[in-house]
Amino acid sequence: MIDHGVWVFIHVMLLVYWLGGDLGVFVLARAAKRPELSFAERAFALKMAVQIDLVPRLCFTVMFPIGLHVAASGGWLQVPAWAFALSWLVAAGWIALLLAIGRNEGRPLAETLNRVHLAFQAAMLVVIGTLGVQALLGNGPLPGG
């Protein structure tokens, strides 16, 4: 079994890569809007932003199952094996969706997959948000509320 400190380290590194990568994408996207840059420079900035964007998305995706491991290894949550399996299965599906969006960039299928991705993220927000509110009310899965 992997030590709790290792899970925490992985979780923190995912957070760093997620936020750091997103910051890079943000800076490049802003550069792509600067009118004083040539078209080629703006196009290059936008192309780089799109390529870099996959890393923070992947980090964000696996933070959820890794977070479950952090909670379990820290003794804050009793996690059944099926919950670990489900969390990794959902993450794998999410990653497959992200890769499909990237492979189909510029095609109508990518737009459809992006809408599916946004709907999935909204559903995750509702599910995880509901669990969080229930935990704060003392009804959630965490012991002691």
N, CA, C and O atoms as a GROMACS GRO file, in nm:
protein
  580
    1MET      N    1   0.084  -0.119   0.000
    1MET     CA    2   0.000   0.000   0.000
    1MET      C    3   0.089   0.125   0.000
    1MET      O    4   0.192   0.130   0.068
    2ILE      N    5   0.048   0.224  -0.075
    2ILE     CA    6   0.125   0.348  -0.087
    2ILE      C    7   0.103   0.434   0.037
    2ILE      O    8  -0.009   0.447   0.085
    3ASP      N    9   0.211   0.491   0.087
    3ASP     CA   10   0.209   0.574   0.207
    3ASP      C   11   0.125   0.701   0.184
    3ASP      O   12   0.119   0.753   0.073
    4HIS      N   13   0.063   0.748   0.289
    4HIS     CA   14  -0.020   0.868   0.283
    4HIS      C   15   0.058   0.989   0.231
    4HIS      O   16   0.006   1.067   0.151
    5GLY      N   17   0.182   1.005   0.275
    5GLY     CA   18   0.265   1.117   0.231
    5GLY      C   19   0.288   1.118   0.081
    5GLY      O   20   0.294   1.224   0.019
    6VAL      N   21   0.299   1.000   0.023
    6VAL     CA   22   0.318   0.991  -0.122
    6VAL      C   23   0.192   1.037  -0.194
    6VAL      O   24   0.199   1.110  -0.292
    7TRP      N   25   0.075   0.993  -0.145
    7TRP     CA   26  -0.052   1.037  -0.206
    7TRP      C   27  -0.067   1.188  -0.195
    7TRP      O   28  -0.111   1.253  -0.291
    8VAL      N   29  -0.032   1.245  -0.081
    8VAL     CA   30  -0.042   1.390  -0.063
    8VAL      C   31   0.053   1.461  -0.159
    8VAL      O   32   0.015   1.560  -0.221
    9PHE      N   33   0.175   1.411  -0.171
    9PHE     CA   34   0.272   1.470  -0.263
    9PHE      C   35   0.219   1.469  -0.406
    9PHE      O   36   0.225   1.570  -0.476
   10ILE      N   37   0.168   1.355  -0.450
   10ILE     CA   38   0.113   1.344  -0.586
   10ILE      C   39  -0.003   1.443  -0.603
   10ILE      O   40  -0.013   1.510  -0.706
   11HIS      N   41  -0.089   1.451  -0.503
   11HIS     CA   42  -0.205   1.540  -0.510
   11HIS      C   43  -0.161   1.687  -0.522
   11HIS      O   44  -0.215   1.763  -0.602
   12VAL      N   45  -0.062   1.726  -0.441
   12VAL     CA   46  -0.012   1.863  -0.446
   12VAL      C   47   0.055   1.892  -0.580
   12VAL      O   48   0.037   1.999  -0.637
   13MET      N   49   0.133   1.796  -0.630
   13MET     CA   50   0.199   1.816  -0.760
   13MET      C   51   0.096   1.830  -0.872
   13MET      O   52   0.115   1.909  -0.965
   14LEU      N   53  -0.012   1.754  -0.865
   14LEU     CA   54  -0.118   1.768  -0.965
   14LEU      C   55  -0.179   1.908  -0.958
   14LEU      O   56  -0.207   1.969  -1.061
   15LEU      N   57  -0.199   1.958  -0.837
   15LEU     CA   58  -0.252   2.093  -0.820
   15LEU      C   59  -0.157   2.196  -0.881
   15LEU      O   60  -0.201   2.288  -0.950
   16VAL      N   61  -0.027   2.179  -0.856
   16VAL     CA   62   0.073   2.273  -0.909
   16VAL      C   63   0.073   2.270  -1.061
   16VAL      O   64   0.072   2.375  -1.125
   17TYR      N   65   0.075   2.151  -1.119
   17TYR     CA   66   0.076   2.141  -1.265
   17TYR      C   67  -0.056   2.190  -1.325
   17TYR      O   68  -0.056   2.250  -1.433
   18TRP      N   69  -0.166   2.167  -1.256
   18TRP     CA   70  -0.296   2.214  -1.304
   18TRP      C   71  -0.298   2.367  -1.307
   18TRP      O   72  -0.328   2.427  -1.410
   19LEU      N   73  -0.266   2.430  -1.194
   19LEU     CA   74  -0.271   2.576  -1.188
   19LEU      C   75  -0.160   2.641  -1.270
   19LEU      O   76  -0.184   2.740  -1.338
   20GLY      N   77  -0.040   2.585  -1.265
   20GLY     CA   78   0.071   2.641  -1.342
   20GLY      C   79   0.047   2.631  -1.491
   20GLY      O   80   0.072   2.727  -1.565
   21GLY      N   81  -0.002   2.518  -1.536
   21GLY     CA   82  -0.032   2.501  -1.678
   21GLY      C   83  -0.143   2.593  -1.723
   21GLY      O   84  -0.137   2.652  -1.830
   22ASP      N   85  -0.247   2.605  -1.639
   22ASP     CA   86  -0.357   2.694  -1.673
   22ASP      C   87  -0.311   2.840  -1.678
   22ASP      O   88  -0.360   2.918  -1.759
   23LEU      N   89  -0.217   2.876  -1.591
   23LEU     CA   90  -0.163   3.012  -1.595
   23LEU      C   91  -0.089   3.036  -1.727
   23LEU      O   92  -0.104   3.141  -1.789
   24GLY      N   93  -0.012   2.937  -1.771
   24GLY     CA   94   0.056   2.948  -1.900
   24GLY      C   95  -0.041   2.961  -2.015
   24GLY      O   96  -0.020   3.041  -2.106
   25VAL      N   97  -0.148   2.884  -2.012
   25VAL     CA   98  -0.251   2.892  -2.116
   25VAL      C   99  -0.316   3.030  -2.114
   25VAL      O  100  -0.341   3.088  -2.220
   26PHE      N  101  -0.344   3.081  -1.995
   26PHE     CA  102  -0.405   3.213  -1.982
   26PHE      C  103  -0.316   3.321  -2.041
   26PHE      O  104  -0.363   3.406  -2.116
   27VAL      N  105  -0.187   3.318  -2.009
   27VAL     CA  106  -0.092   3.418  -2.060
   27VAL      C  107  -0.082   3.410  -2.212
   27VAL      O  108  -0.083   3.512  -2.280
   28LEU      N  109  -0.072   3.289  -2.265
   28LEU     CA  110  -0.063   3.272  -2.410
   28LEU      C  111  -0.192   3.316  -2.480
   28LEU      O  112  -0.187   3.376  -2.588
   29ALA      N  113  -0.307   3.287  -2.420
   29ALA     CA  114  -0.434   3.329  -2.480
   29ALA      C  115  -0.445   3.481  -2.482
   29ALA      O  116  -0.497   3.538  -2.578
   30ARG      N  117  -0.398   3.546  -2.377
   30ARG     CA  118  -0.398   3.693  -2.376
   30ARG      C  119  -0.303   3.748  -2.481
   30ARG      O  120  -0.333   3.849  -2.546
   31ALA      N  121  -0.188   3.683  -2.498
   31ALA     CA  122  -0.093   3.727  -2.600
   31ALA      C  123  -0.154   3.714  -2.739
   31ALA      O  124  -0.126   3.795  -2.827
   32ALA      N  125  -0.236   3.612  -2.760
   32ALA     CA  126  -0.299   3.590  -2.891
   32ALA      C  127  -0.398   3.702  -2.924
   32ALA      O  128  -0.435   3.718  -3.040
   33LYS      N  129  -0.439   3.779  -2.826
   33LYS     CA  130  -0.534   3.889  -2.848
   33LYS      C  131  -0.466   4.024  -2.866
   33LYS      O  132  -0.532   4.123  -2.897
   34ARG      N  133  -0.335   4.030  -2.846
   34ARG     CA  134  -0.264   4.158  -2.852
   34ARG      C  135  -0.249   4.204  -2.997
   34ARG      O  136  -0.185   4.136  -3.077
   35PRO      N  137  -0.307   4.318  -3.032
   35PRO     CA  138  -0.304   4.365  -3.170
   35PRO      C  139  -0.166   4.408  -3.218
   35PRO      O  140  -0.140   4.412  -3.339
   36GLU      N  141  -0.075   4.442  -3.125
   36GLU     CA  142   0.058   4.486  -3.168
   36GLU      C  143   0.147   4.370  -3.215
   36GLU      O  144   0.252   4.392  -3.275
   37LEU      N  145   0.104   4.247  -3.187
   37LEU     CA  146   0.179   4.130  -3.235
   37LEU      C  147   0.135   4.097  -3.377
   37LEU      O  148   0.022   4.123  -3.417
   38SER      N  149   0.227   4.039  -3.452
   38SER     CA  150   0.193   4.000  -3.588
   38SER      C  151   0.095   3.882  -3.585
   38SER      O  152   0.078   3.816  -3.483
   39PHE      N  153   0.032   3.858  -3.698
   39PHE     CA  154  -0.061   3.745  -3.707
   39PHE      C  155   0.010   3.614  -3.674
   39PHE      O  156  -0.043   3.530  -3.602
   40ALA      N  157   0.132   3.597  -3.727
   40ALA     CA  158   0.208   3.473  -3.703
   40ALA      C  159   0.238   3.455  -3.555
   40ALA      O  160   0.228   3.344  -3.502
   41GLU      N  161   0.274   3.564  -3.487
   41GLU     CA  162   0.302   3.554  -3.342
   41GLU      C  163   0.176   3.520  -3.263
   41GLU      O  164   0.180   3.438  -3.172
   42ARG      N  165   0.066   3.583  -3.299
   42ARG     CA  166  -0.061   3.553  -3.229
   42ARG      C  167  -0.106   3.411  -3.257
   42ARG      O  168  -0.153   3.342  -3.167
   43ALA      N  169  -0.092   3.366  -3.382
   43ALA     CA  170  -0.130   3.229  -3.417
   43ALA      C  171  -0.044   3.128  -3.342
   43ALA      O  172  -0.094   3.026  -3.295
   44PHE      N  173   0.086   3.157  -3.329
   44PHE     CA  174   0.176   3.068  -3.257
   44PHE      C  175   0.138   3.062  -3.109
   44PHE      O  176   0.136   2.954  -3.049
   45ALA      N  177   0.108   3.178  -3.049
   45ALA     CA  178   0.068   3.182  -2.907
   45ALA      C  179  -0.058   3.099  -2.886
   45ALA      O  180  -0.068   3.024  -2.789
   46LEU      N  181  -0.153   3.112  -2.976
   46LEU     CA  182  -0.278   3.037  -2.963
   46LEU      C  183  -0.254   2.887  -2.981
   46LEU      O  184  -0.311   2.806  -2.908
   47LYS      N  185  -0.171   2.851  -3.078
   47LYS     CA  186  -0.139   2.710  -3.100
   47LYS      C  187  -0.071   2.650  -2.977
   47LYS      O  188  -0.104   2.538  -2.936
   48MET      N  189   0.022   2.723  -2.918
   48MET     CA  190   0.090   2.675  -2.798
   48MET      C  191  -0.008   2.661  -2.681
   48MET      O  192  -0.002   2.565  -2.604
   49ALA      N  193  -0.099   2.758  -2.667
   49ALA     CA  194  -0.198   2.752  -2.559
   49ALA      C  195  -0.283   2.626  -2.572
   49ALA      O  196  -0.310   2.559  -2.472
   50VAL      N  197  -0.326   2.595  -2.693
   50VAL     CA  198  -0.408   2.476  -2.715
   50VAL      C  199  -0.330   2.349  -2.682
   50VAL      O  200  -0.384   2.257  -2.621
   51GLN      N  201  -0.202   2.344  -2.721
   51GLN     CA  202  -0.121   2.226  -2.693
   51GLN      C  203  -0.092   2.210  -2.544
   51GLN      O  204  -0.095   2.099  -2.491
   52ILE      N  205  -0.063   2.320  -2.477
   52ILE     CA  206  -0.030   2.314  -2.334
   52ILE      C  207  -0.154   2.283  -2.251
   52ILE      O  208  -0.143   2.224  -2.144
   53ASP      N  209  -0.271   2.321  -2.299
   53ASP     CA  210  -0.395   2.308  -2.223
   53ASP      C  211  -0.427   2.164  -2.183
   53ASP      O  212  -0.498   2.143  -2.085
   54LEU      N  213  -0.378   2.066  -2.255
   54LEU     CA  214  -0.409   1.927  -2.223
   54LEU      C  215  -0.352   1.886  -2.087
   54LEU      O  216  -0.417   1.812  -2.013
   55VAL      N  217  -0.232   1.933  -2.053
   55VAL     CA  218  -0.168   1.892  -1.927
   55VAL      C  219  -0.250   1.933  -1.805
   55VAL      O  220  -0.276   1.849  -1.719
   56PRO      N  221  -0.293   2.061  -1.793
   56PRO     CA  222  -0.374   2.094  -1.675
   56PRO      C  223  -0.508   2.021  -1.673
   56PRO      O  224  -0.558   1.988  -1.566
   57ARG      N  225  -0.564   1.995  -1.789
   57ARG     CA  226  -0.691   1.921  -1.793
   57ARG      C  227  -0.672   1.779  -1.741
   57ARG      O  228  -0.755   1.728  -1.666
   58LEU      N  229  -0.563   1.715  -1.781
   58LEU     CA  230  -0.535   1.579  -1.734
   58LEU      C  231  -0.508   1.578  -1.583
   58LEU      O  232  -0.555   1.489  -1.512
   59CYS      N  233  -0.433   1.676  -1.536
   59CYS     CA  234  -0.405   1.685  -1.392
   59CYS      C  235  -0.534   1.702  -1.312
   59CYS      O  236  -0.554   1.637  -1.210
   60PHE      N  237  -0.621   1.789  -1.361
   60PHE     CA  238  -0.749   1.813  -1.294
   60PHE      C  239  -0.831   1.685  -1.290
   60PHE      O  240  -0.896   1.656  -1.190
   61THR      N  241  -0.827   1.610  -1.397
   61THR     CA  242  -0.906   1.488  -1.408
   61THR      C  243  -0.864   1.383  -1.304
   61THR      O  244  -0.950   1.322  -1.241
   62VAL      N  245  -0.734   1.363  -1.287
   62VAL     CA  246  -0.691   1.258  -1.194
   62VAL      C  247  -0.681   1.306  -1.049
   62VAL      O  248  -0.652   1.227  -0.960
   63MET      N  249  -0.706   1.435  -1.025
   63MET     CA  250  -0.705   1.483  -0.886
   63MET      C  251  -0.817   1.420  -0.804
   63MET      O  252  -0.803   1.402  -0.683
   64PHE      N  253  -0.927   1.386  -0.867
   64PHE     CA  254  -1.039   1.329  -0.793
   64PHE      C  255  -1.009   1.189  -0.740
   64PHE      O  256  -1.027   1.166  -0.620
   65PRO      N  257  -0.965   1.094  -0.823
   65PRO     CA  258  -0.932   0.963  -0.765
   65PRO      C  259  -0.812   0.970  -0.670
   65PRO      O  260  -0.808   0.898  -0.570
   66ILE      N  261  -0.714   1.055  -0.701
   66ILE     CA  262  -0.599   1.069  -0.611
   66ILE      C  263  -0.646   1.127  -0.477
   66ILE      O  264  -0.600   1.083  -0.372
   67GLY      N  265  -0.736   1.224  -0.481
   67GLY     CA  266  -0.792   1.281  -0.358
   67GLY      C  267  -0.864   1.176  -0.274
   67GLY      O  268  -0.859   1.180  -0.151
   68LEU      N  269  -0.930   1.083  -0.340
   68LEU     CA  270  -0.995   0.973  -0.269
   68LEU      C  271  -0.891   0.887  -0.198
   68LEU      O  272  -0.912   0.844  -0.084
   69HIS      N  273  -0.779   0.863  -0.263
   69HIS     CA  274  -0.669   0.787  -0.201
   69HIS      C  275  -0.610   0.865  -0.083
   69HIS      O  276  -0.575   0.806   0.019
   70VAL      N  277  -0.598   0.997  -0.098
   70VAL     CA  278  -0.547   1.080   0.012
   70VAL      C  279  -0.638   1.067   0.134
   70VAL      O  280  -0.592   1.046   0.246
   71ALA      N  281  -0.769   1.079   0.110
   71ALA     CA  282  -0.865   1.071   0.221
   71ALA      C  283  -0.863   0.934   0.287
   71ALA      O  284  -0.871   0.924   0.409
   72ALA      N  285  -0.852   0.829   0.206
   72ALA     CA  286  -0.852   0.694   0.262
   72ALA      C  287  -0.722   0.664   0.336
   72ALA      O  288  -0.724   0.610   0.447
   73SER      N  289  -0.609   0.700   0.276
   73SER     CA  290  -0.480   0.671   0.341
   73SER      C  291  -0.459   0.756   0.465
   73SER      O  292  -0.382   0.717   0.553
   74GLY      N  293  -0.525   0.871   0.473
   74GLY     CA  294  -0.515   0.956   0.592
   74GLY      C  295  -0.609   0.915   0.702
   74GLY      O  296  -0.605   0.971   0.812
   75GLY      N  297  -0.695   0.816   0.675
   75GLY     CA  298  -0.788   0.767   0.775
   75GLY      C  299  -0.912   0.852   0.791
   75GLY      O  300  -0.985   0.836   0.888
   76TRP      N  301  -0.938   0.943   0.697
   76TRP     CA  302  -1.054   1.032   0.708
   76TRP      C  303  -1.179   0.972   0.645
   76TRP      O  304  -1.290   1.021   0.667
   77LEU      N  305  -1.160   0.866   0.566
   77LEU     CA  306  -1.272   0.811   0.492
   77LEU      C  307  -1.248   0.662   0.470
   77LEU      O  308  -1.140   0.621   0.430
   78GLN      N  309  -1.351   0.584   0.496
   78GLN     CA  310  -1.345   0.442   0.464
   78GLN      C  311  -1.395   0.426   0.321
   78GLN      O  312  -1.513   0.448   0.294
   79VAL      N  313  -1.307   0.389   0.230
   79VAL     CA  314  -1.342   0.381   0.089
   79VAL      C  315  -1.347   0.235   0.046
   79VAL      O  316  -1.247   0.164   0.055
   80PRO      N  317  -1.463   0.189   0.001
   80PRO     CA  318  -1.469   0.052  -0.049
   80PRO      C  319  -1.394   0.040  -0.182
   80PRO      O  320  -1.377   0.138  -0.254
   81ALA      N  321  -1.352  -0.081  -0.213
   81ALA     CA  322  -1.274  -0.104  -0.336
   81ALA      C  323  -1.352  -0.061  -0.460
   81ALA      O  324  -1.293  -0.012  -0.556
   82TRP      N  325  -1.485  -0.080  -0.458
   82TRP     CA  326  -1.564  -0.043  -0.576
   82TRP      C  327  -1.560   0.108  -0.600
   82TRP      O  328  -1.569   0.152  -0.715
   83ALA      N  329  -1.546   0.188  -0.494
   83ALA     CA  330  -1.542   0.334  -0.510
   83ALA      C  331  -1.410   0.377  -0.575
   83ALA      O  332  -1.407   0.468  -0.658
   84PHE      N  333  -1.300   0.311  -0.534
   84PHE     CA  334  -1.173   0.339  -0.600
   84PHE      C  335  -1.182   0.302  -0.748
   84PHE      O  336  -1.142   0.380  -0.835
   85ALA      N  337  -1.235   0.183  -0.775
   85ALA     CA  338  -1.246   0.137  -0.914
   85ALA      C  339  -1.334   0.232  -0.995
   85ALA      O  340  -1.301   0.266  -1.108
   86LEU      N  341  -1.446   0.273  -0.938
   86LEU     CA  342  -1.536   0.364  -1.008
   86LEU      C  343  -1.469   0.499  -1.035
   86LEU      O  344  -1.481   0.554  -1.144
   87SER      N  345  -1.397   0.551  -0.934
   87SER     CA  346  -1.331   0.681  -0.953
   87SER      C  347  -1.226   0.675  -1.063
   87SER      O  348  -1.214   0.768  -1.142
   88TRP      N  349  -1.150   0.566  -1.069
   88TRP     CA  350  -1.049   0.552  -1.175
   88TRP      C  351  -1.113   0.525  -1.310
   88TRP      O  352  -1.062   0.569  -1.413
   89LEU      N  353  -1.225   0.454  -1.311
   89LEU     CA  354  -1.297   0.431  -1.436
   89LEU      C  355  -1.353   0.561  -1.493
   89LEU      O  356  -1.343   0.587  -1.612
   90VAL      N  357  -1.410   0.644  -1.406
   90VAL     CA  358  -1.462   0.774  -1.449
   90VAL      C  359  -1.347   0.862  -1.499
   90VAL      O  360  -1.360   0.929  -1.601
   91ALA      N  361  -1.235   0.861  -1.427
   91ALA     CA  362  -1.119   0.940  -1.470
   91ALA      C  363  -1.067   0.892  -1.605
   91ALA      O  364  -1.031   0.974  -1.690
   92ALA      N  365  -1.062   0.762  -1.626
   92ALA     CA  366  -1.015   0.708  -1.755
   92ALA      C  367  -1.110   0.750  -1.867
   92ALA      O  368  -1.065   0.785  -1.976
   93GLY      N  369  -1.240   0.745  -1.842
   93GLY     CA  370  -1.336   0.790  -1.942
   93GLY      C  371  -1.322   0.938  -1.971
   93GLY      O  372  -1.332   0.982  -2.085
   94TRP      N  373  -1.298   1.014  -1.866
   94TRP     CA  374  -1.280   1.159  -1.880
   94TRP      C  375  -1.156   1.189  -1.963
   94TRP      O  376  -1.158   1.276  -2.050
   95ILE      N  377  -1.048   1.116  -1.936
   95ILE     CA  378  -0.925   1.133  -2.013
   95ILE      C  379  -0.948   1.096  -2.160
   95ILE      O  380  -0.901   1.166  -2.250
   96ALA      N  381  -1.020   0.988  -2.182
   96ALA     CA  382  -1.051   0.947  -2.320
   96ALA      C  383  -1.130   1.057  -2.391
   96ALA      O  384  -1.106   1.084  -2.509
   97LEU      N  385  -1.222   1.119  -2.321
   97LEU     CA  386  -1.300   1.228  -2.378
   97LEU      C  387  -1.210   1.346  -2.414
   97LEU      O  388  -1.222   1.404  -2.522
   98LEU      N  389  -1.119   1.382  -2.324
   98LEU     CA  390  -1.026   1.493  -2.351
   98LEU      C  391  -0.936   1.464  -2.471
   98LEU      O  392  -0.912   1.551  -2.554
   99LEU      N  393  -0.888   1.340  -2.479
   99LEU     CA  394  -0.803   1.304  -2.592
   99LEU      C  395  -0.881   1.305  -2.724
   99LEU      O  396  -0.829   1.344  -2.828
  100ALA      N  397  -1.006   1.262  -2.719
  100ALA     CA  398  -1.091   1.264  -2.839
  100ALA      C  399  -1.117   1.407  -2.884
  100ALA      O  400  -1.119   1.436  -3.004
  101ILE      N  401  -1.136   1.497  -2.788
  101ILE     CA  402  -1.154   1.639  -2.823
  101ILE      C  403  -1.028   1.691  -2.892
  101ILE      O  404  -1.037   1.760  -2.993
  102GLY      N  405  -0.911   1.658  -2.837
  102GLY     CA  406  -0.785   1.703  -2.895
  102GLY      C  407  -0.760   1.647  -3.034
  102GLY      O  408  -0.713   1.718  -3.123
  103ARG      N  409  -0.793   1.519  -3.052
  103ARG     CA  410  -0.772   1.456  -3.183
  103ARG      C  411  -0.863   1.513  -3.291
  103ARG      O  412  -0.829   1.510  -3.409
  104ASN      N  413  -0.977   1.565  -3.250
  104ASN     CA  414  -1.075   1.614  -3.347
  104ASN      C  415  -1.083   1.767  -3.350
  104ASN      O  416  -1.181   1.824  -3.398
  105GLU      N  417  -0.978   1.831  -3.299
  105GLU     CA  418  -0.975   1.978  -3.296
  105GLU      C  419  -1.004   2.036  -3.434
  105GLU      O  420  -0.946   1.993  -3.534
  106GLY      N  421  -1.093   2.134  -3.438
  106GLY     CA  422  -1.127   2.201  -3.563
  106GLY      C  423  -1.238   2.132  -3.641
  106GLY      O  424  -1.280   2.183  -3.745
  107ARG      N  425  -1.286   2.020  -3.594
  107ARG     CA  426  -1.395   1.947  -3.661
  107ARG      C  427  -1.524   1.964  -3.582
  107ARG      O  428  -1.520   1.995  -3.463
  108PRO      N  429  -1.638   1.944  -3.647
  108PRO     CA  430  -1.766   1.955  -3.575
  108PRO      C  431  -1.777   1.857  -3.458
  108PRO      O  432  -1.842   1.887  -3.358
  109LEU      N  433  -1.714   1.739  -3.472
  109LEU     CA  434  -1.718   1.642  -3.362
  109LEU      C  435  -1.656   1.699  -3.235
  109LEU      O  436  -1.705   1.671  -3.126
  110ALA      N  437  -1.550   1.777  -3.248
  110ALA     CA  438  -1.486   1.837  -3.131
  110ALA      C  439  -1.581   1.931  -3.059
  110ALA      O  440  -1.582   1.936  -2.936
  111GLU      N  441  -1.662   2.004  -3.133
  111GLU     CA  442  -1.760   2.093  -3.070
  111GLU      C  443  -1.863   2.013  -2.992
  111GLU      O  444  -1.900   2.050  -2.880
  112THR      N  445  -1.909   1.904  -3.050
  112THR     CA  446  -2.005   1.818  -2.980
  112THR      C  447  -1.942   1.757  -2.855
  112THR      O  448  -2.004   1.756  -2.748
  113LEU      N  449  -1.820   1.708  -2.868
  113LEU     CA  450  -1.750   1.650  -2.753
  113LEU      C  451  -1.724   1.755  -2.645
  113LEU      O  452  -1.728   1.723  -2.526
  114ASN      N  453  -1.697   1.879  -2.686
  114ASN     CA  454  -1.679   1.987  -2.588
  114ASN      C  455  -1.807   2.012  -2.510
  114ASN      O  456  -1.803   2.037  -2.390
  115ARG      N  457  -1.921   2.005  -2.577
  115ARG     CA  458  -2.049   2.022  -2.506
  115ARG      C  459  -2.071   1.906  -2.408
  115ARG      O  460  -2.120   1.927  -2.297
  116VAL      N  461  -2.036   1.785  -2.450
  116VAL     CA  462  -2.045   1.669  -2.360
  116VAL      C  463  -1.954   1.690  -2.239
  116VAL      O  464  -1.991   1.661  -2.126
  117HIS      N  465  -1.833   1.742  -2.266
  117HIS     CA  466  -1.736   1.767  -2.159
  117HIS      C  467  -1.790   1.870  -2.060
  117HIS      O  468  -1.779   1.851  -1.939
  118LEU      N  469  -1.847   1.977  -2.110
  118LEU     CA  470  -1.904   2.079  -2.021
  118LEU      C  471  -2.019   2.024  -1.938
  118LEU      O  472  -2.031   2.054  -1.820
  119ALA      N  473  -2.104   1.943  -2.001
  119ALA     CA  474  -2.215   1.881  -1.927
  119ALA      C  475  -2.162   1.786  -1.820
  119ALA      O  476  -2.216   1.782  -1.709
  120PHE      N  477  -2.058   1.711  -1.853
  120PHE     CA  478  -1.997   1.620  -1.756
  120PHE      C  479  -1.940   1.698  -1.638
  120PHE      O  480  -1.958   1.660  -1.522
  121GLN      N  481  -1.870   1.809  -1.668
  121GLN     CA  482  -1.813   1.890  -1.560
  121GLN      C  483  -1.925   1.948  -1.472
  121GLN      O  484  -1.910   1.956  -1.350
  122ALA      N  485  -2.034   1.989  -1.533
  122ALA     CA  486  -2.147   2.041  -1.455
  122ALA      C  487  -2.202   1.933  -1.364
  122ALA      O  488  -2.233   1.959  -1.248
  123ALA      N  489  -2.215   1.812  -1.416
  123ALA     CA  490  -2.264   1.700  -1.334
  123ALA      C  491  -2.168   1.671  -1.219
  123ALA      O  492  -2.212   1.646  -1.106
  124MET      N  493  -2.038   1.674  -1.248
  124MET     CA  494  -1.939   1.652  -1.141
  124MET      C  495  -1.948   1.761  -1.034
  124MET      O  496  -1.937   1.733  -0.914
  125LEU      N  497  -1.969   1.884  -1.077
  125LEU     CA  498  -1.984   1.995  -0.982
  125LEU      C  499  -2.104   1.971  -0.891
  125LEU      O  500  -2.095   1.992  -0.770
  126VAL      N  501  -2.214   1.928  -0.948
  126VAL     CA  502  -2.334   1.903  -0.868
  126VAL      C  503  -2.311   1.788  -0.770
  126VAL      O  504  -2.344   1.799  -0.652
  127VAL      N  505  -2.253   1.678  -0.819
  127VAL     CA  506  -2.231   1.561  -0.733
  127VAL      C  507  -2.133   1.593  -0.621
  127VAL      O  508  -2.162   1.568  -0.504
  128ILE      N  509  -2.018   1.648  -0.656
  128ILE     CA  510  -1.916   1.676  -0.554
  128ILE      C  511  -1.962   1.789  -0.463
  128ILE      O  512  -1.936   1.786  -0.342
  129GLY      N  513  -2.029   1.889  -0.518
  129GLY     CA  514  -2.083   1.998  -0.436
  129GLY      C  515  -2.186   1.948  -0.337
  129GLY      O  516  -2.186   1.989  -0.221
  130THR      N  517  -2.273   1.859  -0.382
  130THR     CA  518  -2.374   1.800  -0.293
  130THR      C  519  -2.309   1.721  -0.181
  130THR      O  520  -2.348   1.732  -0.065
  131LEU      N  521  -2.208   1.641  -0.217
  131LEU     CA  522  -2.135   1.566  -0.113
  131LEU      C  523  -2.069   1.660  -0.013
  131LEU      O  524  -2.070   1.634   0.108
  132GLY      N  525  -2.011   1.769  -0.062
  132GLY     CA  526  -1.946   1.866   0.027
  132GLY      C  527  -2.045   1.933   0.121
  132GLY      O  528  -2.018   1.945   0.240
  133VAL      N  529  -2.158   1.977   0.067
  133VAL     CA  530  -2.260   2.041   0.151
  133VAL      C  531  -2.313   1.942   0.254
  133VAL      O  532  -2.333   1.977   0.370
  134GLN      N  533  -2.337   1.817   0.210
  134GLN     CA  534  -2.387   1.716   0.304
  134GLN      C  535  -2.283   1.690   0.414
  134GLN      O  536  -2.319   1.669   0.530
  135ALA      N  537  -2.155   1.691   0.378
  135ALA     CA  538  -2.051   1.670   0.480
  135ALA      C  539  -2.051   1.784   0.581
  135ALA      O  540  -2.035   1.762   0.701
  136LEU      N  541  -2.068   1.909   0.530
  136LEU     CA  542  -2.072   2.023   0.622
  136LEU      C  543  -2.193   2.019   0.714
  136LEU      O  544  -2.187   2.068   0.827
  137LEU      N  545  -2.302   1.960   0.667
  137LEU     CA  546  -2.423   1.946   0.749
  137LEU      C  547  -2.418   1.826   0.842
  137LEU      O  548  -2.510   1.805   0.921
  138GLY      N  549  -2.310   1.747   0.833
  138GLY     CA  550  -2.296   1.630   0.920
  138GLY      C  551  -2.359   1.505   0.862
  138GLY      O  552  -2.367   1.403   0.931
  139ASN      N  553  -2.403   1.510   0.736
  139ASN     CA  554  -2.468   1.393   0.676
  139ASN      C  555  -2.380   1.325   0.571
  139ASN      O  556  -2.422   1.228   0.507
  140GLY      N  557  -2.261   1.374   0.554
  140GLY     CA  558  -2.177   1.326   0.445
  140GLY      C  559  -2.099   1.200   0.483
  140GLY      O  560  -2.118   1.143   0.590
  141PRO      N  561  -2.013   1.160   0.393
  141PRO     CA  562  -1.937   1.036   0.415
  141PRO      C  563  -1.821   1.051   0.512
  141PRO      O  564  -1.763   0.951   0.554
  142LEU      N  565  -1.785   1.173   0.549
  142LEU     CA  566  -1.672   1.190   0.640
  142LEU      C  567  -1.713   1.173   0.784
  142LEU      O  568  -1.815   1.229   0.826
  143PRO      N  569  -1.636   1.096   0.861
  143PRO     CA  570  -1.674   1.075   1.001
  143PRO      C  571  -1.670   1.206   1.081
  143PRO      O  572  -1.582   1.289   1.061
  144GLY      N  573  -1.764   1.222   1.168
  144GLY     CA  574  -1.769   1.340   1.254
  144GLY      C  575  -1.820   1.464   1.183
  144GLY      O  576  -1.810   1.574   1.237
  145GLY      N  577  -1.875   1.449   1.064
  145GLY     CA  578  -1.931   1.563   0.990
  145GLY      C  579  -1.824   1.649   0.928
  145GLY      O  580  -1.855   1.748   0.863
   0.00000   0.00000   0.00000
